[in-house]
Amino acid sequence: MLAIIGSIVVIVAVLGGFVLSHGKIAALWQPYELVIIGGAAFGAFLSSNSKQVVIGTLKGVLQVLKGPKYKQSHYLAILSLLYALLNKMRKDGAMSLEEDVENPDKSPIFSKFPEVLADHHLIEFITDCLRLMVSGNINPHELEPLLELELEKHHHDALAPAHALSKVSDGLPGFGIVAAVLGIVITMGALDGPVNEIGHHVAAALVGTFLGILLAYGFVSPLATAMEGLAHEDSAALECIKSALLAALRGYNPIVAVEFARKSLNSKVRPAFAALETHLKESAKK
């Protein structure tokens, strides 16, 4: 939502200032300049990135418009799921989780938290970690670097679309200059024509430069920054899970292990202890 509001503010500020300075908005309507700039930028984007990054960028743009993926309610579900799994492991032994880990879709524990079960990245991360813990042949010092490596790889992949969009932003002013130069070429070919026609061509060329800079710094660059911020927030969910599992592996009881995870969260999404306790009781009744 903030991305949409910010874009509207940019448009209103730029066009409003232009109109108040006695400019005519119709003079800025140069669709062919947009075709040159947008088409060249999109083509360069496609040629410099893999299919996965292209798709990830499109999904990332939609996610920015929708807002953060993980909210406080999601973290309540994640923490409650971790507590349920660790509590079962503590009561019935690590091997009791084998069926839940191998078939999370059919697990009665995972089924209580459909919002978590729908996120295959989280489920894969949780089950992979639990699989190692169930084997009983790994200690915290061995598991921690493995999880750090997994988180680093995930974070790198999550940031790739934002970095790709940032590169597009860097190139847009250059493509604006390309459009402007082509406009000047057209102007030079019309020097023997009426003065107003020459003026129209020069204005169109200048609009090309204007659009390239405006699109870069007013829209694409902020969008890339917002995508990068979401990638950092998404990684927090995996960090939260890592904290709980490592604490459990070190011998802490489930409620303390979950508290380690809760404390690792940013204050704006961290659920209160009382809210978590209530959610745990409600989940146990299901």
DAGI-V741739 format. One line per field, one symbol per residue. phi: phi as a letter, one per 30 degrees, with the letter a starting at -180 (. if undefined). psi: psi as a letter, one per 20 degrees, with the letter a starting at -180 (. if undefined). burial: I if it has 16 or more other ideal C-beta (glycine too) atoms within 10 Angstrom, else O. Layout:
phi->???
psi->???
burial->???
//
This chain:
phi->.ddddddddddddddddddddidceedddbdddddddddddddddddcbdddddddddddddddddjedccedddddddddddddddddddcjdddceddddbddcddddddbdddddcddddddddddddddddicbcedddedddddddddddddddeddddddddedddeddddeddddddeddddcddcddddddddddddddededdddddccbddddddddddddddddddddddeddddddddjddedddddeddddddddcdddeddddddddddddd
psi->ghgggghggggggghghgghjkqohhhinnhhhhggggggghghggijqrhhhgghgghhghhghhrqgoahhghggghhggggghgghhgiqhiiighhghmhhjphghhimhhghinhgggggghgghhhhhhjkqrhhhhghghggggggghghhighghghhhgghighghhhghgghhhggghijhjaqhhgghghgghghhggggggghgihggghggghhgghgghhhhghhggggghhghhijqrghhghhggghiqqhiipqqghhggghgghhhi.
burial->OOIOOOOOOOOOOOOOOOOOOOOOOOOIOIOOIOOIIIOIIOOIIOOOIOOOIIOIIOOIIOIIOOOOOIOOOIIIIIIIIIIIIIIIIOOOOOOOIOOIIOOIOOIOIIOIIOOIIOIOOIIOIIIOIIOIIIOOOOOOOOIOOOIOOIIOOIIOOIIIIIIIIIIIIOIIIOIIIIIIOIIOOOIOOOOOOOOOOOOIIIIIIIIIIIIIOIIIOIIIIIIIIIIIOIIOIIIIIIOIIIIIIIIIIOOIOIOOIIIIIIOIIOOOIIIOOOOIOOIIOOIOOO
//
